[in-house]
Amino acid sequence: MRLNNEAERLQEQRDQDHKQSRSGIMINNIAGKVVAITGASSGLGEAAARDLSAQGAIVALGARRTDRIESLASELNRNGGKALAIATDVTDAEQVKRLVDAAVEIYGRIDVMLNNAGLMPHSPLERLKLDDWNQMIDVNLKGVLHGIAAALPHMKRQQSGHFINVSSVAGHKIRAGGVIYAATKHAVRVISEGLRMEVKPYNIRTTIISPGALDTELVDRITEPDIRESVRKLVYESALPADTFARVVAFAISQPDDVDVNEIVFRPTRQEF
Ligand SMILES: NC(=O)c1ccc[n+]([C@@H]2O[C@H](COP(=O)([O-])OP(=O)(O)OC[C@H]3O[C@@H](n4cnc5c(N)ncnc54)[C@H](OP(=O)(O)O)[C@@H]3O)[C@@H](O)[C@H]2O)c1
């Protein structure tokens, strides 16, 4: 692919940063990186976009609520960052590919694929909420696969890259009433660990992030009102702010290129689950 002027300029900047880091001058290993983020319209994705942009990353924002990602991209650009917004429904592999391809087309490469989009409409299995089950499988599980499919060919060609897949403490533990969510988040960890082993030859890093309760819109989207209220009360009273997640993402990305942080589990100190 022929690089445009913007991409060439960014590459020069990266080469310069690389030389500086070799000569001992500290750089954060985030500035100049091109990061695609799914689910960037609220919560954790939005917080990560803001934090990474503030640290000099170029962010490609994907979500279905385009008004939100467009206004976030405008804000980040106004503040001196580089951001673009692309309408992305992660259940459609073509749309995720379009998000990643747009980043590569404009900025020359993709350094980090943050597969973050997800939802958690908990309910006991006996309520037979098949639409919720299917949506969780389509977004939380297939959405991550679509992110891998979109970014992996570029990362192989570059011989570098970093997948960050968002699981959950529910990817480690099962809770009655949250079985399908836990199944999708366990699957994200299985896929990420398999990916880690398979992409070794291409110098690609993989990180699973498994958060506990964080204050976002996740609980608002639980479709059963009684479950929504009990989850809010039992688990989310001690929820941490979303920027806690952003700091964890930045930690993983900012490690030297030969350090592959494979999994981080974190939760509020008071959270039992
Ligand atoms: N908050 C927590 O306590 C917590 C804990 C552990 C793990 N997580 C995980 O963190 C991730 C982010 O969730 P959050 O807490 O930030 O919740 P949130 O505020 O509800 O954000 C969810 C994001 O996912 C996006 N999304 C949902 N369906 C989508 C689809 N079909 N295509 C593209 N984007 C879609 C939403 O964007 P649109 O609706 O605009 O498309 C939104 O940006 C999820 O994977 C969640 O499971 C959260």
The ligand as a MOL file (V3000), in Angstrom:
LIG
                    3D

  0  0  0     0  0            999 V3000
M  V30 BEGIN CTAB
M  V30 COUNTS 48 52 0 0 0
M  V30 BEGIN ATOM
M  V30 1 N -17.8000 -1.7850 33.2970 0
M  V30 2 C -17.4490 -2.9220 33.8740 0
M  V30 3 O -17.6640 -3.1080 35.0750 0
M  V30 4 C -16.7570 -3.9950 33.0810 0
M  V30 5 C -16.1590 -5.0540 33.7860 0
M  V30 6 C -15.5410 -6.0700 33.0610 0
M  V30 7 C -15.5240 -6.0190 31.6800 0
M  V30 8 N -16.1310 -4.9800 31.0280 0 CHG=1
M  V30 9 C -16.1000 -4.9950 29.5680 0
M  V30 10 O -15.6470 -3.7520 29.1120 0
M  V30 11 C -16.1030 -3.5410 27.7890 0
M  V30 12 C -16.6350 -2.1190 27.6520 0
M  V30 13 O -17.8200 -1.9900 28.4140 0
M  V30 14 P -18.1640 -0.6990 29.2830 0
M  V30 15 O -18.1250 -1.1110 30.6850 0
M  V30 16 O -17.3540 0.4420 28.8220 0 CHG=-1
M  V30 17 O -19.7070 -0.5190 28.9270 0
M  V30 18 P -20.4750 0.6080 28.0650 0
M  V30 19 O -20.2720 1.9650 28.6400 0
M  V30 20 O -21.8740 0.1060 27.9270 0
M  V30 21 O -19.7370 0.5480 26.6690 0
M  V30 22 C -19.9360 -0.5200 25.7840 0
M  V30 23 C -19.4060 -0.1170 24.4310 0
M  V30 24 O -19.5860 -1.2270 23.5350 0
M  V30 25 C -20.1730 -0.7270 22.3680 0
M  V30 26 N -20.9700 -1.7220 21.6700 0
M  V30 27 C -22.0180 -2.4510 22.1070 0
M  V30 28 N -22.5090 -3.2020 21.0980 0
M  V30 29 C -21.7490 -2.9250 20.0090 0
M  V30 30 C -21.7530 -3.3610 18.6700 0
M  V30 31 N -22.6450 -4.2520 18.2020 0
M  V30 32 N -20.8240 -2.8540 17.8230 0
M  V30 33 C -19.9300 -1.9490 18.2550 0
M  V30 34 N -19.8800 -1.4810 19.5010 0
M  V30 35 C -20.7870 -1.9780 20.3670 0
M  V30 36 C -21.0010 0.4690 22.7630 0
M  V30 37 O -21.1020 1.3590 21.6550 0
M  V30 38 P -22.4190 1.5970 20.7560 0
M  V30 39 O -23.6060 1.2240 21.5740 0
M  V30 40 O -22.3530 3.0610 20.4260 0
M  V30 41 O -22.2100 0.7440 19.5540 0
M  V30 42 C -20.1390 1.0860 23.8520 0
M  V30 43 O -19.2030 1.9700 23.2940 0
M  V30 44 C -17.1160 -4.6480 27.5220 0
M  V30 45 O -16.5040 -5.6550 26.7500 0
M  V30 46 C -17.4490 -5.1480 28.8990 0
M  V30 47 O -17.8850 -6.4790 28.8840 0
M  V30 48 C -16.7230 -3.9770 31.7000 0
M  V30 END ATOM
M  V30 BEGIN BOND
M  V30 1 1 1 2
M  V30 2 2 2 3
M  V30 3 1 2 4
M  V30 4 1 4 5
M  V30 5 2 4 48
M  V30 6 2 5 6
M  V30 7 1 6 7
M  V30 8 2 7 8
M  V30 9 1 8 9
M  V30 10 1 8 48
M  V30 11 1 9 10
M  V30 12 1 9 46
M  V30 13 1 10 11
M  V30 14 1 11 12
M  V30 15 1 11 44
M  V30 16 1 12 13
M  V30 17 1 13 14
M  V30 18 2 14 15
M  V30 19 1 14 16
M  V30 20 1 14 17
M  V30 21 1 17 18
M  V30 22 2 18 19
M  V30 23 1 18 20
M  V30 24 1 18 21
M  V30 25 1 21 22
M  V30 26 1 22 23
M  V30 27 1 23 24
M  V30 28 1 23 42
M  V30 29 1 24 25
M  V30 30 1 25 26
M  V30 31 1 25 36
M  V30 32 1 26 27
M  V30 33 1 26 35
M  V30 34 2 27 28
M  V30 35 1 28 29
M  V30 36 1 29 30
M  V30 37 2 29 35
M  V30 38 1 30 31
M  V30 39 2 30 32
M  V30 40 1 32 33
M  V30 41 2 33 34
M  V30 42 1 34 35
M  V30 43 1 36 37
M  V30 44 1 36 42
M  V30 45 1 37 38
M  V30 46 2 38 39
M  V30 47 1 38 40
M  V30 48 1 38 41
M  V30 49 1 42 43
M  V30 50 1 44 45
M  V30 51 1 44 46
M  V30 52 1 46 47
M  V30 END BOND
M  V30 END CTAB
M  END
